[in-house]
Amino acid sequence: NCDRYTDLRDAILLVDHIYADFPPPLCDCGSYSEALYDDPNVPDTVWIESDTLYVGRQDTIDVGIINDEYLRGFAFALEWDGDAVLEYSKEIIAVGRADDPNIMLEYYQCDAADMTNPDTMFVSTWQYLYATIPPGSDAVFKFTIIPQAAGALSFRLVDYYSHPSTLAIGAESMLVTEANAAILPILAGGDIVVMPAYICGDANNDDFVNITDAVWIINYVFLSGPPPIPFEAGDTNCDGDVNVSDAIYIINYIFVGGNIPCDIDGDSSPDC
């Protein structure tokens, strides 16, 4: 489109030119137009879930978009940096407004071989022809990671790096409206704390699972005692809460040969 950038708008223009019934013309690049950035209303935002994670435990991080215009798609790079280490576990999953069969979701990761920070995730998507992503604020994709080292890290939007697999080498992170104008979004959230690993069922954090952990949970539930340390360690039956059923789970494990804490399917491996 002759605006001096190779970015998502060029991809959209090419798709429309190839598949539309009345294709738009392609620029002959005899002259250049200025890049068009137009966000006339509320500033659009890319938000990243802020969360507390634990070393060695697979988790997901949601990424969403707050937009008040209809979008053809988005393309941006997320970089994380800090003393925590995240290991990429599996490919991102489109959710919410991006979970549409007409959407092509692309994912690339820089420095995937060494997994050191900073590391960069490239994400791009656009809808086939003139379908649009409606306004909203919910998550549009999530990615799965396994933290490898405790610490803290934060995310930021960056330009696409010169990576041979990316859709748009050197392009700015952007949203593209229904009218094919570009919006440069602001970023919110993305503060992650990675805590050391814990033992499922070790509610009192003494590195053992025994009857004292069941008593700890009972005191917490009925006598306003201190919560499990961390709270997740007390959820022995993986139902997302800590209550008397978790204490019963530990008692069954200790005295009647029940499954180990958090092993719901009985394969001797924690499921949460």
N, C-alpha and C positions, 0 to 999 in steps of 0.2 A: 504493500500500500504506500510505499515511497515516503515513509516518515522517519527514515534513518534508523529504525529499530526492527530487528527480527523478533517478533513476539507473537502472542496468541492471536492478535487481530489479523496477522498475515495467515495463520492457519485457518481461521474462520473464513477469511476472504477466499482462500483456495478451495475449501470445502464447498462454500456456496457457489463458487464459479464452476466447479465440477458437477455438482449434483442438483442445483436449483433449476427449476423450469425456465426461469428468466435470469440467467446468471449475471452478477455484477461484473463490470469490466475490471481487468487487472491493470495495475499501474505499469506504464511502459518505462518508468524510471528515468525519463528524460528530465524531469524536474522533481524536487522534493517538497513535500508538504510538512508543516510542523506537526509534531505529535500532539494529539488531542486528548487532554485530560479534563473530564467534565463530571463533577459531582455536585449537582445544584442544590441538593437538600441536606439531609443529615449525613455527616461523614460515615462512610461505610467502614466496617471493622472486620478484621480477621481475629478471632479469639481462640486461644489455646487453653485447654483445661489446666488449672493449677491443682496439684495433687501431692499427696505423700505416698511414696512407693517404698518397696522393701527389696533389698538385695536378693537376687536369685528367684524372685517371684514374678512370673509373667503378669503383665498388666497392659492396659490400653490407655491411650491419651486421645481425647476427643479434640477435633479442630472444627470450628464453625465459622460462619460468615453472618454478619448482621448487615443486611442490605435493604434499602427501600426502593430500589429500581429493579426491574426484571433484568436478569443477566443471561448472556449467551454462554458464559463460562468464566473460569478463573485460572490463573497460572501464577504460582509464586514459589519461592524457596524459603524454607524455614531452617534456620541455623540454631543449634544449641551449643552452649558453652558453659563451662564450670568444672568443678572438681569431681562431680559425679560422672559415672560412665553408663551410658545406655547402650545395650546391644539390640540391634534390630532383630526381631523375631520372625515376623511374617509380613506379607504385603498389606498395604492399607486397604481398608474396606469402606466403600461408599455407604453412607447412611443418610437418613432424612431426605432433604430435597435433592441430593445428588444421587440417591438410590433409584435410578431411572434407566431403563434399558437403552434409551437414546443417548445416554451420556457415555463418552469415552474417557475413562479415568486412567491417567498415566502416572507412574511413580518411578522416580530414580533416586539413588542415594550416592552421594559423593563420599569417598574415603571408606567405602563399605568393607574393605579388606582389613583395615587395622582397628576400626571402631573407636578411634581416639577422638577426643573433643578438641577443637570444634568439629562438628560434623553437620552435614547439610542434607536436608530432604527436599527434593524437587517434586512438586505436585502440579499437575495441569489437567484440566478437563474442559470440554466444550460439548454442547448439545448438538445433535445432528440437525443440520439445516436451521429452521427458524424456531425450534422448540426453545423454551426459556426456563430459567431457574427463578421461581417466584420470590418476592420479598419474604424475609423471615429472619430468624436469629438462632436457629437450631444448628446442631452439628451437621457437617456435610461429609466428613470422613473421620475414621479413627485409625491409628496405627498401633501395632502390638510390639512391645519391647520387653526385655528382661534386664533390669538394672544389674550392673556388675560391680559397682563400687559405691559406697555411701558418700553423701555430700549433697551439694545443691547445684542446680543449673537453671538457666533461663533460656527462653527462645526469643528470636527476633526475625523479622522479615529482612531478607537480603535480595540483591539482584541475582539473577541466574549466573552461576559461574560458567567458565568456559569448559564445559564438560561435554564430551562427544555424544552422550546419550540424551542430552536435554532437548526439549522441544525448541527452546529459544535461547541460544547462546548469547549471553550478555544483556538479556532483556530485564526490564524492571518487573518486580512482582506487581500483579495487577488483577483487577476484575474487569470484565468486558460487558457492557450493557447491551440491552436488546437492540439499540441503535448502533452498536459496535464502537461506542466511545469507551475510552479507558478510564478507569478509576484507580488511583493509587491508594490502597486502604491503609488505615492505621492498625496497630497491633495492640491487643489487650490480653493479659494473663500470661500463661506459660512459665510460671514459677514452680519448679519441681524440687521437692526435698526427698532424697533417697536415704532411708534409714537402714541400719544394719539388719541382717537376717534375724528372724525369730523362729522359735519352735512352736508349732501348732499345739495348743493345749497348755503351754507353759504360761499360765495366767499371771503368776507372780514373778516371772522373769528370773528364776533361779537356775535355769538351764536343765531342769528336770520336769517331767510330767508325772505327777503323783497325786495322792489324795488332797494334799495342801492346795493344789490348783482348783479342785472341785470346791473346796471350802472357800477359797478366795472368791470364786464366782458367786457362790451362795451368799456370802457376805455382801458382795457388790449388789446383787439383785434385791435382797430382802432387808439388809441392814444399812444401806447407803455407804458401804465400804468403798475403798478405792477401786477404780476400774482395772481391768487387765492391762498389762504392760508388754507391748502395745495393745490397744483395744482389740485388734484383729486376732491376736493370739488366743483370746478367749472364745472366739467363734468356732468351736470345735466341730459343729455339724454343718458349717458352710451355708447357713441360712441368712447371713447378713446381719445378724443380731447376736447379742450375748444375753442369755436368759437361763432359767433353770435346766432347760433341755441340754445345754452345753455341759453343765455339771454332771448330769446323768450320763452323758456320752463318755466323760472321763471315768466315771465310776465303773461303767460297763467295760471299758478298755482295761482298767486295772484289775478288776475282780472276776470278770466272767469271760475274758478273752475276746472282747469286742474289737472292732476296727480301731486302728491307730487314729488319733485326732486328725480331723480334716480328710480322712480317707473314706469318702462316701461310697465309692464303688468297690471297696474291699480289695484293691490291687496292691496294697502295702505302700502306696505312694500318695502323699497329700494332694487333694483336689482343689484346695483353696489356699 
